[in-house]
Amino acid sequence: MNNDRIKQGTTQSFGKSLISGALAGFLLTVLPIEVMAFDLDAAGKAITDPVVKFINDYWPAGVMAVGSGGAIAAQGDLRTRAIGFGVGAGLAGLVMVGVKIGLGIK
């Protein structure tokens, strides 16, 4: 009895997936090109401009936050925690410089 239910549920979900996939494929191939046409440059700018602004405005705060996390995660005396802060902040700074270079931010 249970095996029949499991098989029936699997068949039904497979059938739903197959129908929805066929419908999506049909709509993507039938829609006219004019409906799907949009400006890729404008879309790229709309996506990346807020990210670039956020990185330029807040990357020092991110470096400090990661450095503080490194200090909290470090176990031991004050010297060890200071080293943890320095390592965390240094690595966060390197990551942010890499992100800025990768996105072409000056």
C-alpha positions in Angstrom: 0.0 0.0 0.0 2.7 2.5 0.9 4.8 1.6 -2.1 1.9 2.3 -4.4 1.5 5.8 -2.8 5.2 6.6 -3.2 5.2 5.5 -6.8 2.0 7.5 -7.5 3.4 10.7 -5.9 6.7 10.4 -7.8 4.9 9.9 -11.1 2.6 12.9 -10.4 5.5 15.2 -9.5 7.5 14.1 -12.5 4.4 14.7 -14.7 4.0 18.2 -13.3 7.7 19.0 -13.8 7.6 17.7 -17.4 4.5 19.8 -18.2 5.9 23.0 -16.6 9.2 22.5 -18.4 7.5 22.0 -21.7 5.4 25.1 -21.2 8.4 27.2 -20.3 10.3 25.9 -23.4 7.3 26.6 -25.6 6.9 30.2 -24.3 10.6 30.9 -24.7 10.7 29.7 -28.3 7.4 31.2 -29.4 7.7 34.7 -27.9 8.8 37.3 -30.5 12.3 38.7 -30.3 11.0 42.2 -29.9 9.3 41.2 -26.6 12.5 39.7 -25.2 14.8 42.5 -26.5 16.2 44.8 -23.8 19.4 46.9 -23.4 22.1 44.8 -21.8 24.3 47.8 -21.1 21.6 49.5 -19.2 20.8 46.3 -17.3 24.4 45.8 -16.4 24.7 49.4 -15.2 21.5 49.1 -13.1 22.9 46.0 -11.5 26.5 47.0 -10.8 26.1 50.8 -10.0 24.6 50.2 -6.5 27.2 47.6 -5.7 30.0 49.9 -6.8 28.6 52.8 -4.7 28.2 50.5 -1.7 31.8 49.2 -2.0 33.2 52.7 -2.3 31.2 54.1 0.7 31.4 51.2 3.2 34.5 49.1 2.5 36.4 50.6 5.5 33.5 49.6 7.8 33.6 46.1 6.4 37.3 45.8 7.1 36.8 46.9 10.7 33.9 44.5 11.2 35.9 41.6 9.9 38.9 42.6 12.0 36.7 42.7 15.1 35.4 39.3 14.2 39.0 38.1 14.0 39.7 39.6 17.4 36.6 37.9 18.9 37.4 34.5 17.3 41.1 34.6 18.5 41.6 32.8 21.8 44.2 33.7 24.3 45.6 36.9 25.8 45.3 40.4 24.5 48.3 40.1 22.2 46.8 37.1 20.4 43.5 38.9 20.0 45.3 41.9 18.5 47.1 39.6 16.1 43.7 38.1 15.2 42.3 41.6 14.6 45.2 42.5 12.4 45.0 39.3 10.3 41.3 39.6 9.9 41.5 43.3 8.9 44.4 42.6 6.6 42.7 39.7 4.8 39.5 41.8 4.5 41.4 44.7 3.0 43.1 42.4 0.5 39.7 40.9 -0.5 38.2 44.4 -0.9 41.2 45.5 -3.1 40.7 42.4 -5.2 37.0 43.1 -5.6 37.6 46.7 -6.5 40.2 45.7 -9.1 37.9 43.0 -10.4 35.0 45.5 -10.8 37.2 48.2 -12.2 36.5 50.6 -9.3 39.0 53.4 -8.7 
